[in-house]
Amino acid sequence: MYKIIFMGTPHFSVPILEALAALEQVAIIAVVTQPDRKVGRKKIVTPPPVKQAAIELELPLFQPEKLSGSEEMKELLALKPDLIVTAAYGQYVPTKLLKAPTLKAINVHASLLPKYRGAAPIHSAIINGDKETGVTIMYMEKEMDAGNIIAQCSIPIARQDDVGTMFEKLSNLGRDCLIKILPSIFDQSNDSIPQNTEEVTYAPMIDSEQEKINWSKTASQIDNMVRGLRPFPGAHTILEGKRFKVWSVEPLEQKATENPGVIEEIRKDAIIVACGGNTLLALYEIQPSGKQRMKSLNYLTGAGSHLKRGIRFGE
């Protein structure tokens, strides 16, 4: 029986935890996740998905605010794990803990390393227009996402995919890839390989500046951005001095005649906006400041009925 400490936080991590818990040769001796956080406009304190899964599976649970130097850290070391498995934990794991297991510590990372090291690999793959992405099972080191690669599994990014759909697909892919390779980790027979440092790219947390639509980019690039920020944190522009979120768009084949950011046409169900490269983008789902997310059709027959050609989006 192999004693495993599992570390993860969001929905991405849950299928991986559940699959490990179902293995006969595995005992999950601890689940480590982030503390409960305030969520949404009403700031309701909400437990992370991994906590909910751990409770349902009746597994020992740890939620340190900061793992390094904590009492929880001492308790985890005292458990003497054979292996640590992390999947989107979202917090620095101290080197002392990484070195504690006899079989080391491994991570399920949602990119094809060395591409997209960091916290937002799924967002970055879609925003950059990649045709495929995947998961990497790797040994963990002190440096973020820099360990030797044990296995990789890839999957295409479809035209309709966004961060939400890819999170689910990659979570399931990571689960399957890990379970397949786990026997070679247990018997230490895997041929892990170092990452090519010349090919390293990074995907840090998305900041507020990256959420702003740059209308000088092409319609296809803005489409990638909108999908790469959906369902969180969301892409936005400015309309009449107020934030205006954009949730669903589609590049059009027609050529633009207006300058980037200017409304080219108002259709029954869409706002048509000129973009860079003389391209056009149809906005089908939007969210005006202070309002709920809605179809452009509903907005244009209500609060947005005054919109017309020539009005400009942006600062």
C-alpha positions in Angstrom: 0.0 0.0 0.0 1.5 3.3 -1.1 0.8 6.3 1.2 0.0 9.4 -0.9 -0.5 13.1 0.1 -2.7 14.8 -2.5 -2.5 18.6 -3.0 -5.0 20.5 -5.1 -7.7 23.2 -5.0 -10.1 23.8 -8.0 -12.5 21.5 -9.9 -9.5 20.6 -12.2 -8.0 18.6 -9.3 -11.1 16.7 -8.2 -11.2 13.9 -10.9 -7.5 13.2 -10.2 -8.1 12.9 -6.5 -11.1 10.7 -7.0 -9.2 8.4 -9.3 -6.3 8.0 -6.8 -8.7 7.3 -3.9 -10.2 4.5 -6.0 -7.0 2.6 -6.4 -6.6 -0.5 -4.2 -2.8 -0.1 -3.8 -3.1 3.5 -2.7 -4.0 5.1 0.7 -4.6 8.9 0.6 -3.2 9.8 4.0 -3.8 13.6 3.6 -5.5 16.1 1.3 -4.1 19.6 1.3 -6.0 22.4 -0.2 -6.4 26.2 0.1 -8.5 27.8 2.9 -12.2 28.6 2.3 -12.5 31.9 0.4 -15.1 34.6 -0.1 -16.7 34.2 -3.5 -18.9 36.4 -5.7 -20.5 39.8 -5.2 -22.0 38.7 -2.0 -18.7 37.5 -0.6 -20.0 34.1 0.5 -17.4 32.0 2.2 -17.0 29.0 0.0 -14.9 25.8 0.4 -12.7 24.8 -2.6 -13.9 21.9 -4.7 -11.1 19.6 -3.4 -12.3 20.2 0.1 -15.8 19.1 -0.8 -14.5 16.0 -2.5 -12.2 15.1 0.4 -15.1 15.3 2.8 -17.2 13.1 0.6 -14.4 10.6 0.4 -13.8 10.9 4.2 -10.2 11.8 3.8 -8.0 13.7 6.3 -8.0 17.4 5.3 -5.5 20.2 5.7 -6.1 23.8 4.8 -3.1 25.9 5.8 -3.1 29.6 4.9 0.6 29.3 4.2 2.2 25.8 4.2 5.8 26.9 4.8 6.6 26.9 8.6 3.1 25.9 9.6 1.9 23.3 12.1 0.2 21.5 9.2 3.6 21.2 7.5 5.0 19.4 10.6 2.0 17.0 10.6 2.4 16.2 6.9 6.1 15.4 7.4 5.3 13.2 10.3 3.0 11.1 8.0 6.1 9.9 6.1 4.4 9.7 2.7 5.7 7.5 -0.2 4.5 10.0 -2.8 3.1 13.5 -3.1 0.7 14.3 -6.0 -0.1 17.9 -6.7 -2.6 19.2 -9.3 -3.4 22.9 -9.4 -2.7 23.4 -5.7 -2.0 27.1 -6.1 0.5 27.6 -3.4 4.3 27.2 -3.0 5.3 23.8 -1.8 8.4 23.9 0.5 11.4 22.0 -0.7 11.6 20.1 2.6 8.1 18.6 1.9 9.0 17.9 -1.7 12.0 15.9 -0.6 10.2 13.9 2.1 8.5 11.1 0.1 10.5 8.1 -0.9 9.1 8.2 -4.4 9.5 12.0 -4.6 6.7 14.5 -5.5 4.9 14.7 -8.9 2.7 17.3 -10.4 -0.1 17.2 -13.0 0.4 20.4 -15.0 -2.1 21.6 -17.7 0.3 22.3 -20.5 2.9 20.5 -22.7 6.0 21.6 -20.8 8.3 23.3 -21.2 5.6 25.5 -22.8 3.5 27.5 -20.4 5.1 27.1 -17.0 3.0 29.0 -14.4 -0.5 29.6 -13.1 -2.5 30.2 -16.3 -1.4 27.6 -18.9 -4.9 26.9 -20.2 -5.8 30.6 -20.6 -2.5 31.2 -22.4 -2.9 28.3 -24.9 -6.3 29.6 -26.0 -5.4 33.3 -26.1 -2.4 32.5 -28.2 -4.4 30.5 -30.7 -2.7 27.2 -30.1 -4.3 24.2 -32.0 -3.5 21.8 -29.2 -2.5 21.6 -25.6 -2.2 18.8 -23.0 -1.0 17.7 -19.6 2.5 16.9 -18.3 3.2 14.5 -15.4 6.5 15.7 -14.0 8.7 15.4 -10.9 8.6 18.5 -8.8 11.6 20.8 -8.0 12.1 24.0 -6.1 11.9 26.0 -9.4 8.3 26.3 -10.6 7.2 23.6 -13.2 10.9 22.9 -14.0 11.2 19.2 -13.1 11.9 16.2 -15.3 9.0 15.1 -17.5 7.6 11.6 -16.8 4.8 11.6 -19.4 2.7 13.9 -21.6 -0.7 13.5 -23.2 -2.1 16.0 -25.8 -5.5 17.1 -26.9 -6.8 19.5 -29.7 -8.3 22.8 -28.9 -11.5 23.1 -30.9 -13.0 26.3 -32.3 -15.8 26.4 -29.7 -13.5 25.6 -26.7 -13.0 28.1 -23.9 -11.2 27.9 -20.6 -14.2 26.2 -19.0 -14.4 23.3 -21.5 -10.6 22.9 -21.6 -10.4 22.7 -17.8 -12.8 19.8 -17.9 -11.1 18.0 -20.8 -7.6 18.5 -19.4 -8.7 17.4 -15.9 -10.0 14.1 -17.3 -6.9 13.8 -19.5 -4.6 14.5 -16.5 -6.4 11.8 -14.5 -6.1 9.2 -17.2 -2.5 10.1 -18.0 -1.5 9.9 -14.3 -3.3 6.6 -13.6 -1.6 5.1 -16.7 1.9 6.1 -15.7 1.5 5.6 -11.9 2.8 1.9 -11.9 6.1 3.1 -13.4 6.4 5.7 -10.6 5.7 3.1 -7.9 8.4 0.7 -9.3 10.7 3.6 -10.3 11.0 2.3 -13.9 9.9 5.4 -15.8 12.4 7.2 -18.0 11.9 10.8 -17.1 13.6 13.4 -19.2 14.8 16.9 -18.5 13.0 19.9 -20.0 14.6 21.7 -22.9 15.4 25.1 -21.2 15.6 26.8 -24.6 11.9 26.1 -25.2 10.6 27.4 -21.9 7.7 29.9 -22.0 5.6 31.2 -19.1 1.9 31.7 -18.3 1.6 33.8 -15.2 -1.6 34.8 -13.6 -3.9 36.9 -15.8 -3.8 40.6 -14.7 -6.4 43.2 -15.2 -4.5 44.8 -18.1 -4.7 41.5 -20.1 -8.5 41.5 -19.7 -8.9 44.7 -21.8 -9.7 44.1 -25.5 -7.3 45.7 -27.9 -9.4 46.4 -31.0 -6.3 46.9 -33.1 -5.8 43.1 -33.0 -7.6 41.0 -35.6 -11.1 39.6 -35.1 -9.6 36.1 -34.8 -7.1 37.2 -32.1 -9.9 38.9 -30.1 -12.0 35.8 -30.5 -9.1 33.8 -29.0 -8.8 36.3 -26.2 -12.6 36.2 -25.3 -12.6 32.4 -25.2 -9.3 32.4 -23.3 -10.8 34.5 -20.6 -14.2 32.7 -20.4 -15.8 31.9 -18.0 -13.2 33.7 -15.8 -12.0 36.4 -15.5 -13.7 37.7 -18.6 -12.7 40.1 -21.4 -13.9 43.7 -21.4 -13.9 46.9 -23.2 -15.2 50.4 -22.5 -18.5 51.8 -23.8 -19.6 55.3 -23.0 -17.1 55.5 -20.1 -18.2 52.2 -18.4 -16.9 48.7 -18.4 -18.6 46.5 -21.0 -17.8 42.7 -20.8 -17.8 40.6 -23.9 -18.6 36.9 -23.6 -19.3 35.4 -27.0 -18.1 36.6 -30.4 -17.4 35.3 -33.9 -15.1 36.6 -36.6 -16.8 37.5 -39.9 -15.6 37.0 -43.4 -16.6 40.5 -44.5 -14.0 43.3 -44.5 -14.2 46.3 -42.2 -14.5 49.8 -43.4 -14.4 51.6 -40.1 -11.4 52.1 -37.8 -10.7 49.5 -35.1 -13.1 49.6 -32.2 -15.9 51.4 -34.1 -19.3 49.8 -34.6 -19.7 48.9 -38.2 -23.2 47.7 -38.1 -26.1 46.9 -35.7 -27.8 43.6 -36.6 -30.9 42.1 -34.9 -28.8 39.7 -32.8 -25.3 41.2 -32.9 -23.1 44.2 -32.6 -20.6 44.2 -35.5 -17.3 45.9 -34.6 -14.3 46.7 -36.8 -11.0 45.3 -35.7 -7.4 45.4 -36.8 -6.4 44.1 -40.3 -9.8 45.3 -41.7 -11.5 42.4 -40.0 -15.0 42.3 -38.4 -16.2 40.8 -35.2 -19.8 40.0 -34.2 -20.6 40.4 -30.5 -23.4 37.9 -29.6 -23.3 37.9 -25.8 -22.3 40.9 -23.6 -22.6 42.3 -20.1 -23.0 46.0 -19.6 -21.8 47.6 -16.4 -24.0 46.7 -13.4 -26.1 44.2 -15.5 -26.3 40.5 -15.9 -24.7 38.6 -18.8 -27.2 38.7 -21.7 -27.6 38.1 -25.4 -26.9 41.1 -27.6 -30.4 40.6 -29.0 -31.9 41.5 -25.6 -29.5 44.4 -25.0 -30.2 45.9 -28.4 -34.0 45.8 -27.9 -33.6 47.4 -24.4 -30.8 49.5 -22.9 -28.6 49.3 -26.0 -31.3 50.4 -28.5 -29.5 53.7 -29.0 -26.3 52.1 -30.4 -25.6 52.8 -34.0 -22.8 52.7 -36.6 -19.9 55.0 -35.7 -20.0 54.6 -31.9 -16.6 53.6 -30.6 -15.6 51.0 -28.1 -12.4 51.5 -26.0 -10.8 54.0 -23.7 
